């Protein structure tokens, strides 16, 4: 254990402290803006989001607490990434605030079948993120290269260079539909464009700091979508 590495008890406390803030904030954003608790799309979405998350957190705590600790890091080191995260925060805020107002004022009428399919695709996106967690022990939340880090080229990384961002893009694109809102897709798509900017800057850092990454780029040519980009 490194000197600055958290114990499992400390890590569990940190994770719980984050969840005890994030979960009520998300609930408040959805239901206060809706002005009602009779928002079945939001309840379903929260279940789709948080139930698998609990299993993933338990898995990481047991099998890879170092990765879980990396996922708790929030402070970006690169100036460009700081700007991207700031912009993404506002897009994220709007993407999860608009569905409630959409529900209250009935701006959108998303069919039940579309909502259910969107929930499934959100779950699929989270499944892709979990595959990344199993494959890459250095999948930090922030853009950084650690001293012992190596290029990962197996599993989903054999198909595209940024599979975690593919999973996150699916989650961001389909979350508004899962919440019954067409209008919230506008800021959600803004998050996806910011992910593209994040990818481009992250690759600059990887080329600079991670040995073998340039060669990996030549071998795995697509960043996010196989055959497209």
C-alpha positions in Angstrom: 0.0 0.0 0.0 1.3 3.4 -0.9 1.7 5.9 1.9 -1.0 8.1 0.5 -3.4 5.3 -0.4 -6.7 5.2 1.5 -7.6 2.2 3.6 -10.8 0.4 2.6 -12.6 2.0 5.6 -11.5 5.4 4.5 -12.4 4.7 0.9 -15.8 3.5 1.9 -16.4 6.6 4.0 -15.4 8.8 1.0 -17.7 7.0 -1.4 -20.6 7.2 1.0 -20.0 10.9 1.6 -20.1 11.5 -2.2 -23.3 9.4 -2.6 -25.1 11.1 0.3 -24.6 14.4 -1.6 -25.1 13.3 -5.2 -28.3 11.2 -4.7 -30.4 13.8 -2.9 -29.1 16.6 -5.3 -30.2 14.6 -8.3 -33.6 13.8 -6.7 -34.1 17.4 -5.9 -33.2 18.5 -9.4 -35.7 16.1 -10.9 -38.7 16.3 -8.6 -38.6 19.9 -7.4 -38.5 21.1 -11.0 -41.4 18.7 -11.8 -43.4 19.9 -8.8 -44.6 16.3 -8.1 -43.4 12.9 -7.0 -45.7 11.3 -9.6 -42.8 11.1 -12.1 -42.4 7.5 -13.0 -39.8 8.1 -15.6 -37.5 9.7 -13.0 -38.1 6.8 -10.5 -37.3 4.2 -13.1 -34.2 6.2 -14.3 -32.9 6.5 -10.7 -33.3 2.7 -10.3 -31.5 2.0 -13.6 -28.7 4.4 -12.6 -28.1 3.7 -8.9 -28.9 -0.1 -8.4 -26.1 -1.2 -10.9 -23.9 1.5 -9.4 -24.1 -0.1 -6.0 -23.0 -3.5 -7.4 -20.1 -1.9 -9.3 -19.0 0.0 -6.2 -19.1 -3.2 -4.2 -17.1 -5.0 -6.9 -14.4 -2.3 -7.0 -14.2 -2.0 -3.3 -13.6 -5.8 -3.1 -11.5 -6.4 -6.2 -9.8 -3.1 -7.1 -10.0 -0.5 -4.4 -7.1 1.4 -6.1 -9.2 2.0 -9.1 -12.2 3.1 -6.9 -9.9 5.6 -5.2 -8.8 6.9 -8.6 -12.5 7.3 -9.5 -12.9 9.5 -6.5 -10.4 12.1 -7.7 -12.0 15.3 -8.9 -9.3 17.9 -9.3 -8.1 18.1 -12.9 -4.4 18.9 -13.4 -4.5 20.0 -17.1 -5.8 23.6 -17.6 -7.8 22.6 -20.8 -9.5 19.8 -18.9 -10.5 22.3 -16.1 -12.2 24.5 -18.7 -14.0 21.5 -20.3 -15.2 20.2 -16.9 -16.6 23.6 -16.0 -18.6 23.8 -19.2 -19.7 20.2 -18.8 -21.1 21.1 -15.4 -23.5 23.6 -16.8 -24.6 21.3 -19.6 -25.1 18.5 -17.0 -27.1 20.8 -14.7 -29.5 21.8 -17.5 -29.8 18.2 -18.9 -31.1 17.0 -15.5 -33.1 20.0 -14.6 -35.1 20.4 -17.8 -36.8 17.0 -17.6 -38.6 18.1 -14.4 -39.9 21.3 -16.0 -40.7 19.4 -19.1 -42.9 17.1 -16.9 -44.5 20.0 -15.1 -45.4 22.0 -18.3 -45.9 19.0 -20.6 -43.6 20.3 -23.3 -42.7 16.7 -24.5 -44.7 13.6 -25.0 -42.2 10.8 -25.2 -43.9 7.4 -25.8 -43.5 4.8 -23.0 -41.7 2.4 -25.4 -39.1 5.1 -26.2 -38.6 5.7 -22.5 -38.0 2.0 -21.8 -35.6 1.6 -24.7 -33.7 4.7 -23.5 -33.4 3.2 -20.0 -32.0 0.0 -21.6 -29.5 2.0 -23.6 -28.5 4.0 -20.5 -27.9 0.6 -18.8 -25.9 -0.6 -21.8 -23.7 2.5 -21.6 -23.0 1.8 -17.9 -22.2 -1.8 -18.8 -19.6 -0.6 -21.2 -18.1 1.6 -18.5 -17.9 -1.4 -16.2 -16.1 -3.4 -18.8 -13.5 -0.6 -18.9 -13.2 -0.7 -15.2 -12.4 -4.4 -15.4 -9.9 -3.9 -18.2 -8.1 -0.8 -17.2 -6.9 -0.3 -13.5 -5.8 3.2 -14.3 -9.2 4.5 -15.5 -9.1 7.6 -13.3 -11.9 10.2 -13.3 -9.3 12.9 -14.2 -6.8 13.0 -17.0 -3.5 11.9 -15.6 -0.7 9.4 -16.3 0.7 7.6 -13.3 4.3 6.4 -12.9 3.5 2.7 -13.3 0.8 3.1 -16.0 1.0 1.1 -19.2 -1.0 1.3 -22.4 -4.1 -0.9 -22.4 -4.9 -2.4 -25.8 -7.0 -5.4 -24.9 -10.8 -5.9 -24.4 -12.8 -2.9 -25.6 -9.5 -1.0 -26.1 -8.8 -3.2 -29.0 -11.8 -1.7 -30.8 -11.6 1.9 -29.9 -9.2 4.1 -27.9 -11.8 5.6 -25.5 -14.5 3.0 -24.8 -15.4 4.6 -21.4 -16.4 7.8 -23.2 -18.5 5.7 -25.6 -20.4 4.3 -22.6 -20.8 7.7 -21.1 -22.0 9.2 -24.4 -24.7 6.6 -24.5 -25.8 7.5 -21.0 -25.8 11.2 -21.7 -27.6 11.0 -25.0 -30.4 8.7 -23.8 -30.9 10.0 -20.2 -33.2 12.8 -21.4 -35.4 10.3 -23.3 -35.4 8.0 -20.3 -36.6 11.0 -18.3 -39.4 11.7 -20.9 -37.9 14.9 -22.3 -36.9 15.8 -25.8 -35.8 19.3 -24.9 -33.2 18.1 -22.4 -31.4 16.4 -25.3 -30.0 19.7 -26.3 -27.7 20.3 -23.3 -27.1 16.5 -23.2 -25.7 16.6 -26.7 -23.6 19.5 -25.6 -22.0 17.2 -23.0 -21.1 14.7 -25.8 -19.4 17.5 -27.8 -17.4 18.4 -24.7 -16.4 14.7 -24.3 -15.0 14.9 -27.9 -13.0 18.0 -26.8 -11.9 16.1 -23.7 -10.7 13.1 -25.8 -8.6 15.3 -28.1 -6.9 17.0 -25.2 -6.5 13.7 -23.3 -4.7 12.2 -26.3 -2.3 15.1 -26.3 -1.5 14.3 -22.6 -1.2 10.5 -23.4 1.2 11.1 -26.3 3.3 13.4 -24.0 3.4 11.3 -20.9 2.5 7.6 -21.6 5.1 5.5 -23.3 3.8 3.5 -26.2 0.6 5.5 -26.7 1.5 6.9 -30.1 2.1 3.3 -31.3 -1.2 2.2 -29.8 -3.0 5.0 -31.8 -1.5 3.7 -35.0 -2.8 0.2 -34.2 -6.2 1.2 -32.9 -7.3 4.0 -35.3 -10.8 4.9 -34.1 -11.3 7.0 -31.0 -15.0 6.6 -30.1 -17.1 4.9 -32.8 -15.7 2.0 -34.8 -15.5 2.8 -38.5 -16.5 6.4 -37.9 -14.2 8.4 -35.6 
